[in-house]
Amino acid sequence: MSQAPVVTKRIVLDLDRCIGCRACGAACHIGHNNQSNLVPGRIADVAILPVHCRHCEHPACAEACPCGALYKHETGFVRRSEILCIGCRSCEQACPFGAIPSEFVRGVAPKCDLCIDRVLDGGIPRCVATCTAGALSFVDPEESIGSPSYVGGRIQSRGMTRRP
Amino acid sequence: MGCSMLLRAGAGAPYIGSGEVPDLDYDDEGRVNRGSLCGKGNMALELLTHPSRLEKPRVRSPEGELVRASWEVAMEDLVRRLRAVTEAHGPGSVGFLLGPTLTNEEAAKAAQLARAIGTPHVDQSQPEDHVVLKGLSFCGAEPTPLTEVDQLERAKAILVVGDLFTLSPCMAKPVLQMRYDNRQNLVGTLGFWKSRTFLFGKPVLRCLAGREAAALTVMLHHCLESGHAKDVPWANEVRAFLKGLDIEKIERLAGLSPSDMDWFAGALEKGEETAVLFAAGFAATERLDLAAGLSALLAEVTGSRYLAMVGGANAYGLRTTLAEAGFPGTEGLRSAEMLAAAGTGEIKALFALGCDPVGAYPGGVFEEAAPKLELLAATAPLGSATMDAAHVVFPTGTWGEKTGTVVNSFGHENELVQVMPPPGTARTDADVLDLLLDAVGGQPAGTAPPEPMSVPAPAEAAAAFFAELELYLRFEDREDGAREMGTHWLFPEASPGQSADGWLTNPLSWPQHESPGPGIALSPAHARELGVKTGDRVRVRSRDAAAELVVRIEQRLVEDVVLVAPYYPETRRLTGWRLDGVLRDLDLRPERVSVEAVGEVAR
């Protein structure tokens, strides 16, 4: 099996731009067999924001998973095996960002796969392509943090832990 | 907005019982959407694979129930009812409403059929279109049209009249891009309701409910008086007209701060590249025609590019196709009139082709009228409120299931390519119309094309437009004025921002539908042998485990083979599987199982 490239890019949300239209959720839903992997984050009925999986360097969800269904894949993604997942909701409890949706579909935890089918072909995830306001971007967080043109992205990218 | 998308048949993930699964991809070469789709566009795939797609025609039985029937029976029933109507009330009591999903070719066929029957009443189904177009053609403005999305991104100031986001999320995207790429850029949003469009407005011009026309009058007045106005032929006449009005009173009528309006009108005027977008659904403003006309006048006098968006993003060709065929002519009723005529009994038979007049028009406009019809025939890919009231329903294909051309709001012609057949026995609208043409047959009753609509001379039209505007602006008591003017709100009970599109975008939940639960797919022969049908439960035993599962009959399945989805804990134990060492993903192996029926199956 050929070596898959390591993808360091992540989905980053610019809070200034998001208008809460939820088109990203719709794209995710359609792209993943009617199973949206995005969590609608609600801020006191004022705003709705998408909460994406950060694909952490040391994923707490994988630590918590009792059957090894969640694991760090060689591409750098945190992946979930549908066959191993028993729907115990440990990952939902463990995720510090609340990025695992609480509504389980087909008895297993929905989990962002970063649209691996598109990304490995050089594309961008469906939610980023769909975003009406251009609030979602698919960038390398290390590069984006230092960029002066990047306004809201740093708010979310701070949440990602990366090895020094 | 008439976006292009790529659909691939059979490329989707093979879930059990789903038959041919299409996959949706974004068209990088799309002239409007450019490599993405909005929430609405994404839902096209859901429509294709919707579990409640209609597969068989339905006919209203003598007991009043809608029952499934074959195409022959349904067509016979339709023709019998149609004959009864035309013999009793004449061919003029038949109406055709054409929905926005129809192609140009299908519209031409519908016109042909109407001529064969001999009725002049053929129209596209969106009542607000006529009102907006009347305003645009009567006002006398000829602004530069907006033809490409790039022109929006290059703009420095854009005026959005109405709820752009609800009507067309795709168009909201370049507007937002332009707004955020340079924070000096201005996007004025004129309207009154709470909507997402107002989240990105800068400045937000919030006028009183439905008073866009008044606000636009003030802005037009400012532009004409400021001295920056472009040279337009009608300037002096309009200037004289506005002189006769009490502008301060109109400012109060609009309920907007005059300085806001003046400031933004100035920004529009001085900007090099500016645009005006008119995106108002049928409940958006008190006077759609006046607001549309005034926005066009404002665009011309400020040198802005102009685009009026009305319901049915791909229905622009429909209108021109019908107009070429001469519909609706001088005698023909417009869509809104047709619905009203159904209530008064003037229209006795109505064909709702690819549209849902009962469900889409709010406030029960058509709900009460529908039962009075002697024939309501509907073609639809999915069940709707119209179907519930209809006498005959034909299942039809949707995007990706038919070939043809459509024209979008920009005037771009898009080609539809068929990638998969419609489900079950469903056919395309074109096929249905062909069948109807054959069935109606004989010598067409009224072969002469209907007389085209008379359009008044430009000066006369403009005079009518400004007379209406003056009448509107002068009314002190709005309610009395409404009664006197006839057309106040098109649909008073409708929620603001709604259009004939219905609430396609707003109810877009974060889609997380409940799945039907663990199931088993059986071949038809196998199911017959067991005496079960779809929805019944069976007990499945394998070497290691047993489970009770819901049956789904899969036509293409080979006998003696059953399919079980491995994505549930219950079903996972039934199948043989191991993990792929590298990807740590599923590697499935077939397993021998026995199936027996449980519970009451002899229904």
Chai-1 contact restraints between the chains, C-beta under 6 A:
chainA,res_idxA,chainB,res_idxB,connection_type,confidence,min_distance_angstrom,max_distance_angstrom,comment,restraint_id
A,M1,B,V582,contact,1.0,0.0,6.0,A-B,restraint_1
A,R17,B,Y180,contact,1.0,0.0,6.0,A-B,restraint_2
A,I19,B,R196,contact,1.0,0.0,6.0,A-B,restraint_3
A,I19,B,L199,contact,1.0,0.0,6.0,A-B,restraint_4
A,C21,B,R196,contact,1.0,0.0,6.0,A-B,restraint_5
A,R22,B,W510,contact,1.0,0.0,6.0,A-B,restraint_6
A,A23,B,C38,contact,1.0,0.0,6.0,A-B,restraint_7
A,A23,B,G39,contact,1.0,0.0,6.0,A-B,restraint_8
A,G25,B,W510,contact,1.0,0.0,6.0,A-B,restraint_9
A,A26,B,G39,contact,1.0,0.0,6.0,A-B,restraint_10
A,A26,B,N42,contact,1.0,0.0,6.0,A-B,restraint_11
A,A26,B,L508,contact,1.0,0.0,6.0,A-B,restraint_12
A,A26,B,P511,contact,1.0,0.0,6.0,A-B,restraint_13
A,A27,B,N42,contact,1.0,0.0,6.0,A-B,restraint_14
A,H29,B,P511,contact,1.0,0.0,6.0,A-B,restraint_15
A,I30,B,L24,contact,1.0,0.0,6.0,A-B,restraint_16
A,I30,B,N42,contact,1.0,0.0,6.0,A-B,restraint_17
A,I30,B,L45,contact,1.0,0.0,6.0,A-B,restraint_18
A,N33,B,A13,contact,1.0,0.0,6.0,A-B,restraint_19
A,N34,B,H513,contact,1.0,0.0,6.0,A-B,restraint_20
A,S36,B,P511,contact,1.0,0.0,6.0,A-B,restraint_21
A,S36,B,Q512,contact,1.0,0.0,6.0,A-B,restraint_22
A,P40,B,W510,contact,1.0,0.0,6.0,A-B,restraint_23
A,S81,B,R584,contact,1.0,0.0,6.0,A-B,restraint_24
A,S81,B,D585,contact,1.0,0.0,6.0,A-B,restraint_25
A,E82,B,Y567,contact,1.0,0.0,6.0,A-B,restraint_26
A,I83,B,P566,contact,1.0,0.0,6.0,A-B,restraint_27
A,I83,B,L586,contact,1.0,0.0,6.0,A-B,restraint_28
A,I86,B,P569,contact,1.0,0.0,6.0,A-B,restraint_29
A,E103,B,Q512,contact,1.0,0.0,6.0,A-B,restraint_30
A,V105,B,S515,contact,1.0,0.0,6.0,A-B,restraint_31
A,R106,B,S515,contact,1.0,0.0,6.0,A-B,restraint_32
A,R106,B,Y567,contact,1.0,0.0,6.0,A-B,restraint_33
A,G107,B,Y568,contact,1.0,0.0,6.0,A-B,restraint_34
A,G107,B,P569,contact,1.0,0.0,6.0,A-B,restraint_35
A,A129,B,Y26,contact,1.0,0.0,6.0,A-B,restraint_36
A,A129,B,S36,contact,1.0,0.0,6.0,A-B,restraint_37
A,T130,B,S36,contact,1.0,0.0,6.0,A-B,restraint_38
A,T132,B,P169,contact,1.0,0.0,6.0,A-B,restraint_39
A,T132,B,A172,contact,1.0,0.0,6.0,A-B,restraint_40
A,T132,B,K173,contact,1.0,0.0,6.0,A-B,restraint_41
A,A133,B,L176,contact,1.0,0.0,6.0,A-B,restraint_42
A,G134,B,Q177,contact,1.0,0.0,6.0,A-B,restraint_43
